[in-house]
Amino acid sequence: MTTPELILKKYWGYESFRPAQEDIIRSVLGGEDTLALLPTGGGKSICYQVPGLLKEGICIVITPLIALMNDQVAALKKRGIKAVAIHSGLDMREIDNALNSCIYGGIKFLYCSPERVQTELFKERVREMNVNLLAVDEAHCISQWGHDFRPSYLQLKDLRSLLVEVPVLALTATATVKVQEEIQAELLFKEKHLFKSSFARPNISFSVRWVEDKEVKLVEVLQKIKGSAIVYVRSRKGVRDISKLLNENKLPSTFFHAGLQPDEKEERQKKWIHNRVRIMVATNAFGMGIDKPDVRLVVHLEAPSSLEDYYQEAGRAGRDGKLSFAVLLMHKTDTDQMEQQLAQSHPSIDFMKRVYQSVANHFQMAVGSGYMVSRPFDITEFCHTFELDPIQTFHSFKRLEEENLLQLVDSTMRHSRLKISVDNTNLYKFQVANARFDAFIKGILRLYGGGLFSDFMIISETKIAGFIEMEVKQVYALLEKLNAIGIVSYVRASGKPEMLFLQPRQEVGRLFLDSGRLETLKKNASARLKAMLAYTQDDNTCRMQQLLAYFNQDFGLCGKCDVCLDKKHKGDDYYEKIRERLASGPVSLEKILENIGSKRKEIVLGTLRAMLDAGMIIQNADKLYLLSNQ
């Protein structure tokens, strides 16, 4: 009989599960609706992949992260497991082919972005599938109280209604109690089954440094702490500038942001993962799904807008369990800037409507048309053409996505893709009748194999050109020709972000934007920012305690953060000060605090307790402290 342990060993080579994984898997296999809270790097995917393989049928995985779902599909295929992904970066031919494979092709995992679940095509095909599990990753996105609310997640209850007998597994690395309750309610849990692994990362030393010059401090930190590192910077320009600064200081780095071409992203990511370059300077577009356990240092040059985001990004350090560091650099002007950015990230409804109308004009999209249509989109050119503020426009797109109207899809996965549309026999007949295509088709088949007959595959026109020894422009031309006559289905990479209409284009005068809900979202964002700023300003409470308290978890002193180390250092100083004060005879607590410093009462009391425990001092009947040898 196949067991979860045997599946884990067979496909992943692990002998045992991590904490909480086995309990979560047993719950799912028992048919229970389950909510799993696991920290970043806690092995969430194993929790649905193992039961998905054990049970007959297909597991549907909902995730908003296109890069992550493609990485997961690639990783499963390497292990010999059939998997496909459906998201905004695919055209209708690819989606249709993928859904057919899920019904007839023995696919075990279907990864899908939430907006695709809403389409009638998807719902029709799901009815024909033998679904064994619905896994909802990044489940906090379903909550308006969460830090990454996506209204498309609210439509998942419709999918649940189609899959009444299918258990759901909701997974997240960050969810407060309020968010946990909303996840279970919105996903129609029959009964509540919550599994919570401690979010504690005791091997990470967290610190906040208030400095006058962040760049100088960054170089100093990177010179002091060796090993692989990530430096998070908010803007694309900042990413480039900081990478240049580090290289000038003999600190080898590369940079990453959403605007890079797909091949560039892949190459830079590989160089960093394989330690051919030490430091990755990146926007928050980098990191999701990255499996690199030996990151020793994560530095934030600016604080994120929430503790959820900060803890998730900082948590990419030290996944191998070894001592690692998370450093947040702050400047006295940061607080005001972050509050201004919060205001900019919630534009007025009038401005959002103007942006929506401008997009419709840009694409000459008629009212009622455009449903699930995506087109290449250059936001810089768009803002220039329509005289729109770029920052407010960008955040308007975020809000319009939350309203389930538009989605700006970056170019992360816009590789060219190819599938042979005819069977082997008809392809051979075509090659015989059209000799000029024969060598070209044979070359492609040698490069990419027979899998082209069954599924779309990512291809590189440059690689094909080198293999067949022809110019790249000829490769493009031949592929376009074969596509036009129906021999292949060819989707050429755009290299640009794309704009996707999540609903048919609406008349702007009738466009309903819920002002009450938008105001609630703004208040929630303000509360999260307040918690983030409080963390940066509290230099008296252990950093790990602060972080875990936010997620309603308890933790003792970590002993590694800047606060704990500062107290230990000052505590050592107070040993000597207390010894000196008691050398002349018994003293009351009030006098000790008066002489040594009432502002550090907690440290003084802690030091006195430690000295009492060690037998260095005693308390007499009058509650006076004296040295034990007096």
QUIZI-V384762 format. One record per residue. N is the residue number from 1. RES is the residue in three letters. SS is DSSP state (h for helix, s for strand, l for the rest). PHI is phi in whole degrees, 0 to 359 (none if undefined). Layout:
N&RES&SS&PHI  N&RES&SS&PHI
This chain:
1&MET&l&none  2&THR&l&284  3&THR&l&239  4&PRO&h&305  5&GLU&h&295  6&LEU&h&292  7&ILE&h&297  8&LEU&h&300  9&LYS&h&292  10&LYS&h&295  11&TYR&h&262  12&TRP&h&244  13&GLY&l&78  14&TYR&l&271  15&GLU&l&275  16&SER&l&211  17&PHE&l&277  18&ARG&l&283  19&PRO&l&307  20&ALA&l&79  21&GLN&h&302  22&GLU&h&296  23&ASP&h&297  24&ILE&h&297  25&ILE&h&297  26&ARG&h&298  27&SER&h&297  28&VAL&h&296  29&LEU&h&296  30&GLY&l&278  31&GLY&l&82  32&GLU&l&270  33&ASP&l&292  34&THR&s&224  35&LEU&s&249  36&ALA&s&243  37&LEU&s&253  38&LEU&l&234  39&PRO&l&292  40&THR&l&307  41&GLY&l&82  42&GLY&l&273  43&GLY&l&81  44&LYS&h&296  45&SER&h&298  46&ILE&h&302  47&CYS&h&293  48&TYR&h&252  49&GLN&h&289  50&VAL&h&295  51&PRO&h&295  52&GLY&h&298  53&LEU&h&282  54&LEU&h&290  55&LYS&l&267  56&GLU&l&291  57&GLY&l&109  58&ILE&s&242  59&CYS&s&260  60&ILE&s&264  61&VAL&s&245  62&ILE&s&262  63&THR&l&209  64&PRO&l&274  65&LEU&l&260  66&ILE&h&298  67&ALA&h&299  68&LEU&h&293  69&MET&h&293  70&ASN&h&292  71&ASP&h&297  72&GLN&h&295  73&VAL&h&298  74&ALA&h&298  75&ALA&h&295  76&LEU&h&294  77&LYS&h&297  78&LYS&h&297  79&ARG&l&270  80&GLY&l&81  81&ILE&l&253  82&LYS&l&284  83&ALA&s&209  84&VAL&s&223  85&ALA&s&229  86&ILE&s&232  87&HIS&l&204  88&SER&l&290  89&GLY&l&277  90&LEU&l&252  91&ASP&l&268  92&MET&h&296  93&ARG&h&297  94&GLU&h&293  95&ILE&h&296  96&ASP&h&300  97&ASN&h&296  98&ALA&h&295  99&LEU&h&294  100&ASN&h&298  101&SER&h&297  102&CYS&h&291  103&ILE&h&273  104&TYR&h&245  105&GLY&l&256  106&GLY&l&71  107&ILE&l&291  108&LYS&l&263  109&PHE&s&224  110&LEU&s&247  111&TYR&s&269  112&CYS&s&216  113&SER&l&282  114&PRO&h&299  115&GLU&h&292  116&ARG&h&286  117&VAL&h&296  118&GLN&l&285  119&THR&l&287  120&GLU&h&296  121&LEU&h&302  122&PHE&h&296  123&LYS&h&298  124&GLU&h&298  125&ARG&h&289  126&VAL&h&299  127&ARG&h&301  128&GLU&h&268  129&MET&l&269  130&ASN&l&265  131&VAL&s&276  132&ASN&s&258  133&LEU&s&197  134&LEU&s&251  135&ALA&s&255  136&VAL&s&245  137&ASP&l&275  138&GLU&l&51  139&ALA&h&296  140&HIS&h&298  141&CYS&h&296  142&ILE&h&279  143&SER&l&258  144&GLN&l&291  145&TRP&l&271  146&GLY&l&282  147&HIS&l&274  148&ASP&l&215  149&PHE&l&297  150&ARG&l&227  151&PRO&h&302  152&SER&h&300  153&TYR&h&293  154&LEU&h&293  155&GLN&h&281  156&LEU&h&294  157&LYS&h&296  158&ASP&h&294  159&LEU&h&294  160&ARG&h&299  161&SER&h&295  162&LEU&h&282  163&LEU&l&239  164&VAL&l&303  165&GLU&l&270  166&VAL&l&269  167&PRO&l&291  168&VAL&s&245  169&LEU&s&242  170&ALA&s&260  171&LEU&s&231  172&THR&s&203  173&ALA&l&260  174&THR&l&216  175&ALA&l&202  176&THR&l&286  177&VAL&h&301  178&LYS&h&298  179&VAL&h&293  180&GLN&h&302  181&GLU&h&295  182&GLU&h&291  183&ILE&h&302  184&GLN&h&293  185&ALA&h&289  186&GLU&h&291  187&LEU&l&267  188&LEU&l&56  189&PHE&l&300  190&LYS&l&289  191&GLU&l&222  192&LYS&l&272  193&HIS&l&232  194&LEU&s&250  195&PHE&s&240  196&LYS&s&230  197&SER&l&270  198&SER&l&301  199&PHE&l&280  200&ALA&l&298  201&ARG&l&237  202&PRO&l&295  203&ASN&l&272  204&ILE&s&258  205&SER&s&267  206&PHE&s&269  207&SER&s&209  208&VAL&s&239  209&ARG&s&240  210&TRP&s&272  211&VAL&l&225  212&GLU&l&276  213&ASP&l&232  214&LYS&h&294  215&GLU&h&295  216&VAL&h&297  217&LYS&h&294  218&LEU&h&300  219&VAL&h&300  220&GLU&h&299  221&VAL&h&296  222&LEU&h&291  223&GLN&h&286  224&LYS&h&278  225&ILE&l&260  226&LYS&l&275  227&GLY&l&101  228&SER&s&299  229&ALA&s&217  230&ILE&s&239  231&VAL&s&243  232&TYR&s&267  233&VAL&l&230  234&ARG&l&288  235&SER&l&254  236&ARG&h&295  237&LYS&h&297  238&GLY&h&299  239&VAL&h&300  240&ARG&h&296  241&ASP&h&295  242&ILE&h&292  243&SER&h&299  244&LYS&h&298  245&LEU&h&302  246&LEU&h&295  247&ASN&h&297  248&GLU&h&294  249&ASN&l&261  250&LYS&l&60  251&LEU&l&243  252&PRO&l&300  253&SER&s&216  254&THR&s&227  255&PHE&s&227  256&PHE&s&213  257&HIS&l&207  258&ALA&l&293  259&GLY&l&277  260&LEU&l&288  261&GLN&l&293  262&PRO&h&307  263&ASP&h&296  264&GLU&h&296  265&LYS&h&301  266&GLU&h&298  267&GLU&h&294  268&ARG&h&293  269&GLN&h&297  270&LYS&h&297  271&LYS&h&301  272&TRP&h&288  273&ILE&h&300  274&HIS&l&269  275&ASN&l&61  276&ARG&l&276  277&VAL&l&222  278&ARG&l&281  279&ILE&s&242  280&MET&s&254  281&VAL&s&263  282&ALA&s&210  283&THR&l&279  284&ASN&l&288  285&ALA&l&291  286&PHE&l&258  287&GLY&l&126  288&MET&l&297  289&GLY&l&79  290&ILE&l&286  291&ASP&l&255  292&LYS&l&226  293&PRO&l&284  294&ASP&l&260  295&VAL&s&287  296&ARG&s&267  297&LEU&s&210  298&VAL&s&235  299&VAL&s&244  300&HIS&s&253  301&LEU&l&282  302&GLU&l&224  303&ALA&l&286  304&PRO&l&296  305&SER&l&275  306&SER&l&208  307&LEU&h&292  308&GLU&h&301  309&ASP&h&295  310&TYR&h&298  311&TYR&h&293  312&GLN&h&293  313&GLU&h&288  314&ALA&h&297  315&GLY&l&291  316&ARG&l&282  317&ALA&l&275  318&GLY&l&64  319&ARG&l&289  320&ASP&l&275  321&GLY&l&86  322&LYS&l&274  323&LEU&l&304  324&SER&s&218  325&PHE&s&227  326&ALA&s&234  327&VAL&s&243  328&LEU&s&250  329&LEU&s&263  330&MET&s&233  331&HIS&l&236  332&LYS&l&300  333&THR&l&273  334&ASP&h&296  335&THR&h&301  336&ASP&h&297  337&GLN&h&297  338&MET&h&293  339&GLU&h&291  340&GLN&h&294  341&GLN&h&296  342&LEU&h&299  343&ALA&h&297  344&GLN&h&292  345&SER&l&281  346&HIS&l&230  347&PRO&l&295  348&SER&l&291  349&ILE&h&298  350&ASP&h&299  351&PHE&h&293  352&MET&h&297  353&LYS&h&294  354&ARG&h&297  355&VAL&h&296  356&TYR&h&300  357&GLN&h&297  358&SER&h&295  359&VAL&h&297  360&ALA&h&299  361&ASN&h&294  362&HIS&h&302  363&PHE&l&264  364&GLN&l&51  365&MET&l&269  366&ALA&l&287  367&VAL&l&302  368&GLY&l&91  369&SER&l&254  370&GLY&l&91  371&TYR&l&302  372&MET&l&60  373&VAL&l&266  374&SER&s&241  375&ARG&s&221  376&PRO&s&305  377&PHE&l&214  378&ASP&l&250  379&ILE&h&294  380&THR&h&295  381&GLU&h&297  382&PHE&h&299  383&CYS&h&297  384&HIS&h&294  385&THR&h&298  386&PHE&h&258  387&GLU&l&53  388&LEU&l&247  389&ASP&l&294  390&PRO&h&300  391&ILE&h&292  392&GLN&h&294  393&THR&h&294  394&PHE&h&303  395&HIS&h&288  396&SER&h&297  397&PHE&h&297  398&LYS&h&299  399&ARG&h&293  400&LEU&h&292  401&GLU&h&292  402&GLU&h&298  403&GLU&l&274  404&ASN&l&64  405&LEU&l&249  406&LEU&s&227  407&GLN&s&220  408&LEU&s&270  409&VAL&s&258  410&ASP&l&287  411&SER&l&272  412&THR&l&311  413&MET&l&247  414&ARG&l&274  415&HIS&l&283  416&SER&s&291  417&ARG&s&224  418&LEU&s&217  419&LYS&s&217  420&ILE&s&279  421&SER&l&271  422&VAL&l&248  423&ASP&l&280  424&ASN&h&301  425&THR&h&296  426&ASN&h&290  427&LEU&h&294  428&TYR&h&299  429&LYS&h&300  430&PHE&h&296  431&GLN&h&297  432&VAL&h&296  433&ALA&h&280  434&ASN&l&228  435&ALA&h&302  436&ARG&h&292  437&PHE&h&266  438&ASP&h&301  439&ALA&h&297  440&PHE&h&295  441&ILE&h&295  442&LYS&h&299  443&GLY&h&297  444&ILE&h&296  445&LEU&h&295  446&ARG&h&294  447&LEU&h&288  448&TYR&h&245  449&GLY&l&79  450&GLY&h&289  451&GLY&h&299  452&LEU&h&297  453&PHE&h&285  454&SER&l&250  455&ASP&l&206  456&PHE&l&293  457&MET&s&234  458&ILE&s&290  459&ILE&s&233  460&SER&l&236  461&GLU&h&298  462&THR&h&295  463&LYS&h&295  464&ILE&h&298  465&ALA&h&300  466&GLY&h&294  467&PHE&h&289  468&ILE&h&269  469&GLU&l&65  470&MET&l&215  471&GLU&l&287  472&VAL&h&301  473&LYS&h&297  474&GLN&h&291  475&VAL&h&299  476&TYR&h&303  477&ALA&h&297  478&LEU&h&293  479&LEU&h&295  480&GLU&h&297  481&LYS&h&294  482&LEU&h&297  483&ASN&h&293  484&ALA&h&296  485&ILE&l&265  486&GLY&l&86  487&ILE&l&281  488&VAL&s&230  489&SER&s&252  490&TYR&s&238  491&VAL&s&244  492&ARG&l&281  493&ALA&l&297  494&SER&l&270  495&GLY&l&74  496&LYS&l&241  497&PRO&l&298  498&GLU&s&230  499&MET&s&257  500&LEU&s&246  501&PHE&s&275  502&LEU&l&280  503&GLN&l&224  504&PRO&l&305  505&ARG&l&302  506&GLN&l&254  507&GLU&l&291  508&VAL&h&299  509&GLY&h&294  510&ARG&h&255  511&LEU&l&289  512&PHE&l&263  513&LEU&l&242  514&ASP&l&289  515&SER&h&297  516&GLY&h&296  517&ARG&h&291  518&LEU&h&296  519&GLU&h&292  520&THR&h&297  521&LEU&h&300  522&LYS&h&295  523&LYS&h&296  524&ASN&h&297  525&ALA&h&296  526&SER&h&296  527&ALA&h&295  528&ARG&h&292  529&LEU&h&295  530&LYS&h&301  531&ALA&h&294  532&MET&h&296  533&LEU&h&293  534&ALA&h&299  535&TYR&h&299  536&THR&h&290  537&GLN&h&260  538&ASP&l&272  539&ASP&l&255  540&ASN&l&240  541&THR&l&244  542&CYS&l&315  543&ARG&h&301  544&MET&h&295  545&GLN&h&297  546&GLN&h&299  547&LEU&h&296  548&LEU&h&287  549&ALA&h&298  550&TYR&h&299  551&PHE&l&263  552&ASN&l&61  553&GLN&l&236  554&ASP&l&264  555&PHE&l&201  556&GLY&l&284  557&LEU&l&295  558&CYS&l&284  559&GLY&l&76  560&LYS&l&238  561&CYS&l&286  562&ASP&h&298  563&VAL&h&293  564&CYS&h&298  565&LEU&h&292  566&ASP&h&295  567&LYS&h&294  568&LYS&h&297  569&HIS&h&298  570&LYS&h&290  571&GLY&h&299  572&ASP&h&300  573&ASP&h&296  574&TYR&h&289  575&TYR&h&307  576&GLU&h&293  577&LYS&h&297  578&ILE&h&292  579&ARG&h&303  580&GLU&h&299  581&ARG&h&292  582&LEU&h&276  583&ALA&l&297  584&SER&l&269  585&GLY&l&134  586&PRO&l&301  587&VAL&s&221  588&SER&l&280  589&LEU&h&299  590&GLU&h&300  591&LYS&h&292  592&ILE&h&298  593&LEU&h&295  594&GLU&h&296  595&ASN&h&280  596&ILE&h&263  597&GLY&l&140  598&SER&h&287  599&LYS&h&294  600&ARG&h&249  601&LYS&h&304  602&GLU&h&298  603&ILE&h&292  604&VAL&h&298  605&LEU&h&297  606&GLY&h&297  607&THR&h&292  608&LEU&h&298  609&ARG&h&298  610&ALA&h&296  611&MET&h&291  612&LEU&h&295  613&ASP&h&298  614&ALA&l&275  615&GLY&l&77  616&MET&l&284  617&ILE&s&226  618&ILE&s&223  619&GLN&s&245  620&ASN&l&272  621&ALA&l&298  622&ASP&l&271  623&LYS&l&65  624&LEU&l&266  625&TYR&s&269  626&LEU&s&210  627&LEU&s&295  628&SER&l&294  629&ASN&l&265  630&GLN&l&276
